[in-house]
C-alpha cells in the first residue's frame, strides 16, 4: 500500500506536468497571449483565466474541485525584461505547499 506522501508526490508531479503543458501546446496559445493583459503581481484563478480564453481545462479538472478551485497564478516581469522579454509565472494551490514556476517569453509564444 502506498504511503500518503507517495500519493501527494504523484499528484504534485502530475500537476507540474499539466502546468508545463500550458506553455507547450497550441490549444493554450490564446491563454498565454492573454497573460500580459492581466495585472502584474496579483493572484488570478487559473481555471477562470483558462475559461476566459476558451482554453481546455479537462486535464486540470481531473485533480478535483479541492485543487482546481484553489489553483492560482501570478506573473511578474523578469529583472532583465527590457532585454529578455521574460515573465516569471508562479502557480500555487492555496492552502498547500505546492508551487511551480515557469519562465515564459510571450514574444516567442
Buried (B, 14 or more C-beta within 10 A) or exposed (E): EEEEEEEEEEBBEEBBEBBEBBBEEEEBEBBBEBBEEBEEEEEBBBBEBBEBBEBBBEBBEEBEEEBBEBBBBBBBBBEEEEEEBBBBBBBBBEEBEBEBEBEBBBEEE
